Amino acid sequence: MDALDLARWQFGVTTVYHFLFVPLTIGLGVFVAGLQTAWHRTGKEHYLRLTRFFGKLFLINFAMGVVTGIVQEFQFGMNWSEYSTFVGDVFGAPLALEALLAFFLESTFLGLWIFGWDRLPKRVHLACIWAAVLGSNISAYFILAANAWMKHPVGYQVVDGRARMTDLWAVLTNPTALAQVPHVVAAAFVVAGGFVIAVSGYRITRERRAATGGDAAVPLTRAARVPGDPAMWRGALRGALVMTAIAGAVLAGTGDASARYMGEQQPMKLAAAEGLRHDTAGAPFSPVPGIEVPNLLSLLAAHDPQARVQGVEDIQRRYQAEFGPADYRPNIPVVYWSFRLMIVFGLSTVGLSLLGLWLTRRRRPVPAWFARAGLLALPLPTLAVIAGWLLSEIGRQPWTVQGELLTAASVSPGVSLGEVAASLAVFTVLYGALAIAEARLLVRHVKAGPDPLTVSPDPRGPGDVDAEAARLTPTLMY
């Protein structure tokens, strides 16, 4: 093992860990904004309590995402200086826009939202959370546009060994990015939906047991619909089920577009994901080794059941002729199984959401077994996005920039094996401690449930509450 291997391990570990928080932040922020909008429009107290409850969980996750994301920037200069030199002129513009426009928009309005409870007019306060959510999605767009450029470089020319941007608009409208951004954002909504399903299912089970001494499905009569009752959590659960199901449909559509671009721009990744060894017309798709569905891979890759799909060994020969002697094949078993695990975990999550919508139709109570099964919605979508990220990044190997820069030529020349090993050990211990802190904070707040309201939940504005409520408004702050 050399410094390159450890540097790849370090970047993979820290990136996957950071990516645990990113999709949840994107999706949960929209869910919280939706809850606050519902409170603003209806004035119903339980929407306010849910806003504050899930808002706390959102803020914990947001803070952890910011902390873990900082490490990524240090790694570029520490372990990947040659890569930074090559892509710096191209990445400078989108990443500067992400920091100066998107992140400042997100962080500024999120701060106003945190400290603006009953200090800002209610409409302004509501606008703050939507502005923060908009900032997080714009941030995702710029970052994913930079990532898409590595898979399909456009709008550049190589001058003196460095990529120089010639067309910013081409970089931002890269067809790979236009397919990847909605796919990743939809995955974020599935992750957030799964999180809310799991939390709501846990709260329903816990509060039913406390109220009845058991876990039977208590009928949700009008008299039972009080703050903190499972009726409130049933509403949160239903909202998350709808969000997950819709996002799952978007995932399927954008995944189809991504597969077609992959076949055109990264044929080796597609061939490795299917384990296809040689160019094949009417290529089959194998759900698992030994089982093949005729023509399905060609249909997925080109919308033509007779289309010719390139195979790993034939692509390897062509790449050797074009780029010189080297092994241009990625880790085929990892890519192959990442593709299938992504599909299995993703479909399981969406299937769970559709089942939940059917079981709770027409105001039916949530079955006790489904409330418990909802806990599966917490790990499943997260595992799906991790598998998808592994497919995306490992499948591009041995390139960091497709067709332009090999990973072996991207590592910092002056970094020793010992130095990378030491930093990897430090990051592993640090991230382990952060994981424990994150888990304990989330579990504590989920177990505690929503805080009771001590002021009027009237959403019309500070001037519409009585003097006693106005005196107590600081208790609405986080």
PLY file of the C-alpha trace (Angstrom):
ply
format ascii 1.0
element vertex 478
property float x
property float y
property float z
element edge 477
property int vertex1
property int vertex2
end_header
0.00 0.00 0.00
1.31 3.45 -0.93
0.30 7.07 -0.24
-2.10 7.07 -3.21
-4.09 4.13 -1.79
-4.39 5.72 1.65
-5.24 9.11 0.16
-8.08 7.48 -1.78
-9.29 5.72 1.36
-9.16 8.96 3.32
-11.09 10.91 0.72
-13.64 8.11 0.37
-14.22 7.77 4.11
-14.53 11.49 4.81
-16.68 12.13 1.73
-19.13 9.33 2.48
-19.34 10.48 6.10
-20.02 14.06 5.02
-22.61 12.86 2.54
-24.60 11.30 5.38
-25.68 14.81 6.39
-26.04 16.58 3.04
-29.18 14.88 1.65
-30.94 14.97 5.02
-30.23 18.71 5.32
-31.61 19.42 1.83
-34.79 17.36 2.22
-35.54 18.02 5.89
-35.20 21.77 5.39
-37.97 21.71 2.80
-40.13 19.56 5.09
-39.70 22.00 7.99
-40.49 24.93 5.70
-43.62 23.12 4.57
-44.72 22.57 8.17
-44.24 26.23 9.03
-46.16 27.24 5.91
-49.03 24.99 7.00
-49.01 26.64 10.44
-48.97 30.10 8.88
-51.94 29.27 6.64
-54.07 27.35 9.15
-52.99 28.58 12.57
-53.15 24.99 13.88
-50.95 24.51 16.91
-49.66 21.06 16.02
-47.99 22.40 12.86
-46.04 24.87 14.97
-44.98 22.16 17.41
-43.85 19.93 14.56
-41.99 22.84 12.95
-40.04 23.49 16.11
-39.43 19.78 16.75
-38.12 18.88 13.30
-36.41 22.27 13.10
-34.18 21.26 16.01
-33.25 18.01 14.30
-32.59 19.92 11.07
-30.25 22.36 12.81
-28.28 19.58 14.51
-27.77 17.88 11.17
-26.96 21.14 9.38
-24.24 22.01 11.89
-22.66 18.58 11.58
-22.72 18.81 7.79
-20.88 22.14 7.83
-18.20 20.82 10.21
-17.54 17.64 8.23
-17.59 19.47 4.89
-14.67 21.70 5.83
-12.34 18.70 5.82
-12.98 18.14 2.11
-11.33 21.44 1.21
-8.23 20.69 3.29
-7.81 17.35 1.57
-7.61 18.94 -1.88
-4.53 20.89 -0.89
-3.06 18.26 1.39
-3.38 15.03 -0.60
-4.51 16.08 -4.08
-2.46 19.12 -5.06
-1.93 17.94 -8.65
-5.67 17.51 -9.06
-6.28 20.96 -7.54
-3.78 22.50 -9.93
-5.42 20.89 -12.95
-9.08 21.70 -12.13
-8.62 24.93 -10.15
-9.36 27.34 -13.00
-12.54 25.45 -13.89
-13.80 24.79 -10.37
-13.01 28.30 -9.14
-16.13 29.92 -10.63
-18.85 27.42 -9.59
-17.39 26.86 -6.12
-16.96 30.62 -5.57
-20.59 31.10 -6.56
-21.55 28.31 -4.16
-19.73 29.97 -1.27
-20.52 33.64 -1.96
-24.09 33.23 -3.17
-25.61 29.96 -2.00
-23.90 29.33 1.35
-24.18 32.93 2.56
-27.84 32.98 1.51
-28.42 29.74 3.37
-26.51 30.60 6.54
-27.71 34.22 6.81
-31.40 33.45 6.52
-31.07 30.35 8.66
-29.63 32.54 11.41
-32.52 34.97 11.04
-34.93 32.05 11.25
-33.32 30.65 14.40
-33.31 33.93 16.31
-36.31 35.55 14.67
-39.13 33.70 16.41
-41.62 36.42 17.43
-39.01 39.05 16.69
-39.69 39.17 12.98
-43.12 39.52 11.38
-44.44 36.02 10.81
-44.42 36.31 7.02
-40.82 37.54 7.06
-39.86 34.74 9.42
-41.49 32.19 7.12
-39.67 33.70 4.14
-36.37 33.23 6.00
-36.67 29.45 6.18
-37.66 29.26 2.51
-34.68 31.46 1.58
-32.37 29.17 3.57
-33.85 26.13 1.82
-33.39 27.81 -1.55
-29.76 28.50 -0.65
-29.08 24.86 0.20
-30.50 23.71 -3.13
-28.53 26.32 -5.09
-25.43 25.19 -3.20
-26.12 21.60 -4.23
-26.45 22.69 -7.85
-23.05 24.39 -8.02
-21.27 21.53 -6.25
-22.91 18.89 -8.42
-22.12 20.91 -11.55
-18.44 20.78 -10.58
-18.71 17.06 -9.88
-20.45 16.48 -13.23
-17.59 18.24 -15.00
-15.23 15.55 -13.72
-17.41 12.91 -15.40
-18.05 14.85 -18.61
-15.64 17.81 -18.98
-17.01 20.61 -21.19
-16.32 24.32 -21.76
-12.55 24.14 -21.26
-9.20 23.72 -22.94
-5.92 22.39 -21.56
-3.14 24.99 -21.48
0.30 24.21 -20.01
-1.04 21.10 -18.30
-4.00 22.88 -16.67
-7.66 22.98 -17.60
-8.73 26.55 -18.39
-12.42 27.41 -18.48
-13.62 28.84 -21.79
-17.38 28.72 -21.24
-18.90 28.99 -17.75
-22.41 28.52 -19.12
-21.38 25.21 -20.70
-20.04 24.03 -17.34
-23.23 25.02 -15.48
-25.52 23.51 -18.12
-23.51 20.34 -18.61
-26.08 17.68 -19.61
-24.59 15.36 -17.01
-25.24 17.97 -14.33
-28.78 18.62 -15.57
-29.51 14.92 -15.09
-27.51 14.51 -11.89
-28.84 17.49 -9.91
-32.54 16.50 -9.87
-31.53 12.89 -9.23
-29.47 13.77 -6.16
-32.05 16.28 -4.87
-34.83 13.70 -5.27
-32.67 11.23 -3.34
-32.33 13.87 -0.62
-36.11 14.07 -0.31
-36.30 10.28 -0.02
-33.68 10.35 2.76
-35.51 13.12 4.61
-38.86 11.38 4.10
-37.43 8.18 5.51
-36.07 10.09 8.51
-39.47 11.64 9.27
-41.24 8.29 8.75
-38.90 6.64 11.26
-39.21 9.43 13.84
-42.99 9.62 13.47
-43.36 5.85 13.72
-41.26 5.83 16.88
-43.28 8.66 18.47
-46.59 6.98 17.58
-45.47 3.71 19.15
-44.07 5.41 22.24
-47.10 7.62 22.91
-49.60 4.82 22.32
-47.80 2.66 24.83
-47.77 5.49 27.33
-51.48 6.17 26.82
-52.83 2.61 26.68
-50.21 0.39 28.24
-49.90 -1.42 24.92
-49.27 -0.76 21.28
-52.67 -1.33 19.70
-53.80 1.00 16.95
-55.87 3.54 18.89
-58.76 4.95 16.80
-58.12 8.59 16.04
-61.36 10.08 17.28
-61.90 13.84 17.42
-61.54 13.73 21.20
-58.17 12.02 20.85
-56.77 14.70 18.54
-54.86 16.78 21.05
-51.29 18.14 20.88
-48.80 15.34 21.38
-51.36 12.65 20.56
-50.49 10.17 17.78
-52.92 12.10 15.56
-50.27 14.82 15.23
-47.63 12.28 14.34
-49.97 10.57 11.91
-50.09 13.86 9.98
-46.29 14.10 9.95
-46.06 10.46 8.88
-48.53 10.94 6.04
-46.70 14.03 4.80
-43.39 12.14 4.78
-44.96 9.17 2.99
-46.28 11.43 0.23
-42.92 13.23 -0.11
-41.04 9.93 -0.32
-43.38 8.43 -2.91
-43.24 11.51 -5.18
-39.46 11.79 -4.83
-39.16 8.09 -5.68
-40.98 8.67 -8.98
-38.62 11.56 -9.77
-35.66 9.32 -8.91
-36.78 6.74 -11.43
-37.13 9.30 -14.22
-33.86 11.09 -13.55
-32.08 7.78 -13.05
-33.14 6.77 -16.54
-31.64 9.99 -17.95
-28.45 9.47 -15.96
-28.10 5.92 -17.30
-28.35 7.14 -20.89
-25.69 9.80 -20.34
-23.52 7.24 -18.58
-23.66 4.97 -21.62
-22.60 7.83 -23.88
-20.03 9.60 -21.70
-18.76 6.91 -19.29
-19.23 3.59 -21.05
-16.74 1.82 -18.77
-18.84 2.68 -15.70
-22.00 1.32 -17.30
-20.24 -1.85 -18.43
-18.76 -2.40 -14.96
-22.13 -1.76 -13.28
-23.60 -4.55 -15.40
-20.51 -6.77 -15.51
-20.69 -6.76 -19.31
-17.37 -8.02 -20.66
-17.74 -7.49 -24.39
-19.63 -5.20 -26.77
-23.11 -6.64 -27.17
-26.10 -5.72 -29.30
-29.33 -6.30 -27.41
-27.38 -6.50 -24.14
-29.17 -8.26 -21.26
-29.53 -6.95 -17.71
-28.76 -9.27 -14.79
-30.52 -8.44 -11.50
-28.17 -10.95 -9.83
-25.40 -13.12 -11.25
-26.78 -16.01 -13.24
-30.13 -14.39 -14.09
-30.47 -12.26 -17.21
-33.35 -10.28 -18.73
-32.75 -10.15 -22.52
-32.30 -6.75 -24.18
-33.07 -4.82 -20.97
-29.65 -3.18 -20.58
-29.79 -1.88 -24.16
-33.28 -0.57 -23.51
-32.19 1.20 -20.33
-28.99 2.61 -21.84
-30.31 3.78 -25.21
-34.10 3.23 -25.20
-33.49 0.71 -27.95
-33.69 -3.02 -27.13
-31.24 -3.79 -29.97
-28.72 -1.03 -29.20
-25.05 -1.98 -28.93
-23.62 -1.57 -25.42
-19.85 -1.47 -24.95
-18.17 -4.07 -22.75
-15.35 -3.74 -20.22
-12.65 -5.65 -22.12
-13.34 -3.98 -25.46
-13.36 -0.52 -23.84
-10.07 -1.39 -22.15
-8.46 -2.12 -25.51
-9.78 1.09 -27.04
-8.60 3.17 -24.08
-5.14 1.64 -24.25
-4.95 2.59 -27.91
-6.15 6.15 -27.17
-4.47 6.97 -23.85
-1.57 4.53 -23.63
-0.86 1.32 -21.72
-2.68 1.18 -18.37
-5.53 -0.59 -16.62
-8.62 1.56 -17.19
-11.03 -0.81 -15.45
-12.59 0.22 -12.12
-13.17 -2.17 -9.23
-15.86 -4.14 -11.02
-17.31 -6.07 -8.02
-17.74 -2.83 -6.01
-19.37 -1.01 -8.94
-21.56 -4.00 -9.80
-22.94 -4.50 -6.31
-23.20 -0.78 -5.52
-25.54 -0.44 -8.48
-27.77 -3.25 -7.24
-27.75 -2.22 -3.60
-28.70 1.32 -4.62
-31.72 -0.03 -6.49
-32.75 -2.51 -3.78
-32.51 -0.04 -0.89
-34.15 2.75 -2.89
-37.05 0.61 -4.10
-37.54 -0.78 -0.57
-37.91 2.74 0.81
-40.36 3.82 -1.87
-42.27 0.56 -1.50
-42.54 1.15 2.24
-43.94 4.63 1.61
-46.55 3.35 -0.86
-47.58 0.63 1.59
-47.94 3.23 4.33
-50.11 5.45 2.15
-52.40 2.51 1.42
-52.65 1.44 5.06
-53.44 4.96 6.30
-55.88 5.94 3.53
-59.21 7.56 4.44
-58.09 8.60 7.93
-57.35 5.05 8.99
-55.12 4.74 12.06
-51.52 3.72 11.60
-51.16 -0.02 12.28
-48.89 -0.71 15.22
-46.68 -3.04 13.19
-46.19 -0.43 10.46
-45.25 2.25 13.02
-42.47 -0.07 14.18
-41.53 -1.08 10.64
-41.18 2.62 9.81
-37.86 2.55 11.64
-36.47 0.73 8.59
-36.98 3.94 6.62
-34.09 5.49 8.55
-31.18 3.33 7.26
-32.56 2.16 3.90
-32.47 5.43 1.91
-29.15 6.43 3.48
-27.63 3.13 2.40
-29.10 3.70 -1.07
-27.47 7.11 -1.52
-24.13 5.82 -0.22
-24.26 2.94 -2.70
-25.16 5.41 -5.45
-22.26 7.67 -4.54
-19.85 4.71 -4.58
-21.18 3.74 -8.01
-20.73 7.28 -9.27
-17.22 7.88 -7.97
-15.56 4.45 -8.02
-17.08 3.77 -11.43
-15.11 6.73 -12.85
-11.78 5.24 -11.81
-8.96 5.32 -12.73
-9.86 8.87 -13.80
-10.43 11.85 -11.55
-11.35 13.83 -14.67
-12.72 11.54 -17.35
-10.30 11.23 -20.25
-7.99 13.99 -18.97
-6.47 13.29 -15.55
-5.71 9.92 -13.96
-6.09 9.45 -10.21
-2.48 8.29 -10.00
-1.40 11.64 -11.46
-3.65 13.64 -9.10
-2.05 12.89 -5.74
0.34 15.32 -4.04
3.92 14.27 -4.89
5.45 15.34 -1.58
3.06 13.54 0.78
4.44 10.41 2.43
2.59 7.25 3.43
3.11 8.05 7.11
1.66 11.53 6.79
-1.48 10.30 5.07
-1.83 7.47 7.59
-1.56 9.93 10.49
-4.17 12.29 9.05
-6.47 9.36 8.26
-6.22 8.17 11.87
-6.96 11.67 13.19
-9.96 12.12 10.90
-11.29 8.66 11.78
-11.16 9.34 15.52
-12.59 12.85 15.08
-15.44 11.68 12.87
-16.17 8.82 15.25
-16.54 11.29 18.12
-18.75 13.54 15.98
-20.91 10.56 15.03
-21.46 9.69 18.68
-22.31 13.31 19.52
-24.72 13.57 16.58
-26.46 10.31 17.45
-26.85 11.23 21.11
-28.28 14.66 20.31
-30.77 13.31 17.80
-31.87 10.42 20.02
-32.28 12.71 23.02
-34.46 15.19 21.16
-36.52 12.49 19.46
-37.19 10.78 22.79
-38.08 14.07 24.46
-40.57 14.96 21.74
-41.88 18.45 20.96
-41.63 21.13 23.61
-44.95 22.40 24.99
-46.02 25.83 23.78
-45.99 28.61 26.34
-47.26 31.34 24.04
-50.16 31.82 21.70
-49.56 29.91 18.44
-51.32 32.66 16.46
-49.31 33.03 13.22
-50.59 36.48 12.30
-47.80 38.47 13.90
-46.33 39.77 17.17
-48.88 42.57 17.32
-51.78 40.13 17.51
-50.90 38.31 20.73
-51.79 39.48 24.18
-49.38 41.10 26.62
-48.73 37.93 28.60
-47.92 35.98 25.45
-45.64 38.77 24.24
-43.78 38.66 27.55
-43.10 34.95 27.07
-42.04 35.06 23.42
-38.34 34.32 24.10
-39.33 30.74 24.97
-40.06 30.14 21.28
-36.37 30.53 20.48
-34.18 27.47 19.99
0 1
1 2
2 3
3 4
4 5
5 6
6 7
7 8
8 9
9 10
10 11
11 12
12 13
13 14
14 15
15 16
16 17
17 18
18 19
19 20
20 21
21 22
22 23
23 24
24 25
25 26
26 27
27 28
28 29
29 30
30 31
31 32
32 33
33 34
34 35
35 36
36 37
37 38
38 39
39 40
40 41
41 42
42 43
43 44
44 45
45 46
46 47
47 48
48 49
49 50
50 51
51 52
52 53
53 54
54 55
55 56
56 57
57 58
58 59
59 60
60 61
61 62
62 63
63 64
64 65
65 66
66 67
67 68
68 69
69 70
70 71
71 72
72 73
73 74
74 75
75 76
76 77
77 78
78 79
79 80
80 81
81 82
82 83
83 84
84 85
85 86
86 87
87 88
88 89
89 90
90 91
91 92
92 93
93 94
94 95
95 96
96 97
97 98
98 99
99 100
100 101
101 102
102 103
103 104
104 105
105 106
106 107
107 108
108 109
109 110
110 111
111 112
112 113
113 114
114 115
115 116
116 117
117 118
118 119
119 120
120 121
121 122
122 123
123 124
124 125
125 126
126 127
127 128
128 129
129 130
130 131
131 132
132 133
133 134
134 135
135 136
136 137
137 138
138 139
139 140
140 141
141 142
142 143
143 144
144 145
145 146
146 147
147 148
148 149
149 150
150 151
151 152
152 153
153 154
154 155
155 156
156 157
157 158
158 159
159 160
160 161
161 162
162 163
163 164
164 165
165 166
166 167
167 168
168 169
169 170
170 171
171 172
172 173
173 174
174 175
175 176
176 177
177 178
178 179
179 180
180 181
181 182
182 183
183 184
184 185
185 186
186 187
187 188
188 189
189 190
190 191
191 192
192 193
193 194
194 195
195 196
196 197
197 198
198 199
199 200
200 201
201 202
202 203
203 204
204 205
205 206
206 207
207 208
208 209
209 210
210 211
211 212
212 213
213 214
214 215
215 216
216 217
217 218
218 219
219 220
220 221
221 222
222 223
223 224
224 225
225 226
226 227
227 228
228 229
229 230
230 231
231 232
232 233
233 234
234 235
235 236
236 237
237 238
238 239
239 240
240 241
241 242
242 243
243 244
244 245
245 246
246 247
247 248
248 249
249 250
250 251
251 252
252 253
253 254
254 255
255 256
256 257
257 258
258 259
259 260
260 261
261 262
262 263
263 264
264 265
265 266
266 267
267 268
268 269
269 270
270 271
271 272
272 273
273 274
274 275
275 276
276 277
277 278
278 279
279 280
280 281
281 282
282 283
283 284
284 285
285 286
286 287
287 288
288 289
289 290
290 291
291 292
292 293
293 294
294 295
295 296
296 297
297 298
298 299
299 300
300 301
301 302
302 303
303 304
304 305
305 306
306 307
307 308
308 309
309 310
310 311
311 312
312 313
313 314
314 315
315 316
316 317
317 318
318 319
319 320
320 321
321 322
322 323
323 324
324 325
325 326
326 327
327 328
328 329
329 330
330 331
331 332
332 333
333 334
334 335
335 336
336 337
337 338
338 339
339 340
340 341
341 342
342 343
343 344
344 345
345 346
346 347
347 348
348 349
349 350
350 351
351 352
352 353
353 354
354 355
355 356
356 357
357 358
358 359
359 360
360 361
361 362
362 363
363 364
364 365
365 366
366 367
367 368
368 369
369 370
370 371
371 372
372 373
373 374
374 375
375 376
376 377
377 378
378 379
379 380
380 381
381 382
382 383
383 384
384 385
385 386
386 387
387 388
388 389
389 390
390 391
391 392
392 393
393 394
394 395
395 396
396 397
397 398
398 399
399 400
400 401
401 402
402 403
403 404
404 405
405 406
406 407
407 408
408 409
409 410
410 411
411 412
412 413
413 414
414 415
415 416
416 417
417 418
418 419
419 420
420 421
421 422
422 423
423 424
424 425
425 426
426 427
427 428
428 429
429 430
430 431
431 432
432 433
433 434
434 435
435 436
436 437
437 438
438 439
439 440
440 441
441 442
442 443
443 444
444 445
445 446
446 447
447 448
448 449
449 450
450 451
451 452
452 453
453 454
454 455
455 456
456 457
457 458
458 459
459 460
460 461
461 462
462 463
463 464
464 465
465 466
466 467
467 468
468 469
469 470
470 471
471 472
472 473
473 474
474 475
475 476
476 477
